[in-house]
């Protein structure tokens, strides 16, 4: 019988999978009925429900993402709830299309039960990614501007 991973270990595995581009493996870290909220997403869905939906989302990202990520300044805070951690870190980003290099701040509040993520509230700086990708005009248009 294998040992169940702690919330800290699950987050570390998630972050490593993201920075190594192993998106096809990430959905396995989530419970069947997991809920992920991307709180600062400016357009598009901000809530994803279920491992199958997350697997589709990770598949899209693996094909369409123009960025290379590495993580720095990772701080994982335990809470008074043994299932919940708060992780803060910075992504060092290289945008392959624009050739820009920049930083993106991130915070995740994860609830992990029996070694699987059951909920996640993700606070990523999506605007920095949009600006660095040269996609600000598309964002303005999507938000109803001209």
N, C-alpha and C positions, 0 to 999 in steps of 0.2 A: 504494500500500500504506500503510495507516495505522499509526501508531506504537503499540506496545503500551504500555498504561498500567502505571506502577509500582505496587507494593503501596500506597504512600502515596496516589497518585492514585485508585486504586480505592476505598480507604476513604473518601476525601473525597467521591467521587461517591456512595457508599452513604449516608453521613451526610446529605448534601444531599438526596438522594432521600427519605430518611425524614423529615427535618424539613419538607420541602415537601409531604409526603403523596403522593408519586408512587410508591405501592406497586406499581402494575402494571408499572413499569419495573425494579424491583429484582432480579428473578430473572435478568435478562439479565447481571448482574454476576457470576453464579456459574457454575462449570463444570457440565457435565451430571451428573457424579457427585459433586458437592460434598457435604460433610458439615458440618452446623452443630449444635453442642452448646450448649444454653442451660443452663449448669451450675447456676445458682441457681433455676431454675424450680421452685416448690414443689409444683405438681401438673401433671398432663398430661405430654405427651411432652417429653423433654429432648434428643432427638436427631432431626434431620431429614436424610434422605438423598436427594439428587438434586434437580436444578433443578425438575422438575415438582412435587415435593412442596413445595419452597420457594415456587413460584409460587402454589400453593393456599393456603399459609400466609399469604403476603402479601395475597392476595385477601381472606381472612378478616379480617385485621387492618384492611384498608382500609375494610371495611364495619362492623366491630364496635368499633373503637377509639374510646373516648370522650375521648381526650386530644389536645392540641395540644402539639407539642414544638419547642423550639429548643435548640441546642447552645451550650455555653460551655466555657471552660477546656480546649480540645482540645489534647492533647499526643500526638504520634505518635513512637514510638521505633523506630528501626531496630535490627535485631539482627545477629548475626554470620552469620545465614542470609539471603541477599538476597531470598528469597521471603517472609520472615516480618517482620511489624511487630506492635507492641503499641500499641494506641490507648487513651487514657484521656480521658474527657470527662464533663461534667455535662449532663444534660437539664434545662432549665427547663420544667416541665410545667404546663399548665392543664387541669384535669379539667372537661369541659363539663357533666357531670351534677351533680357536687357543688360546682362553682365553686371548688374548692380550687386553689391555686397552690403548687408545691413543687419540690424538686430531687431528681434521681435520679442516683446515681453509676453509671458504666459503665466496663467494660474489655473490649476485644476483642483476641484474638490471632488474626490473620489470616494465612493462607498463600495467596499469590497467585502463580499460574503462568500465563504467557502472557496476562496481563491479566485473568484470571478468578479469583475466589475458589474455591479447592479445599477449604479447610477453615477453620472459624471456631469458636473457643471464646469464648462470650459470657457475660460476668459482669455482669448488670444487677440492680439492686435491685428485684426483682419485688415484694417485700414492701411497699415504699413505695408502689408503684402500687396494690396491693390495699387497703392501709389508706386511702389518699387517695380511693379509689373507694367506700369504705364497704362493702367486700366481705370484711372480716375474718371475720364469722360463717360465710360460705360457705366460706372457706378452712379454718377449723377443722372444719367439717362434712366437707369433702372429705378432710381428714387423719384422719378417724375420731373426732373429738371430738364433743361434743354442743352 
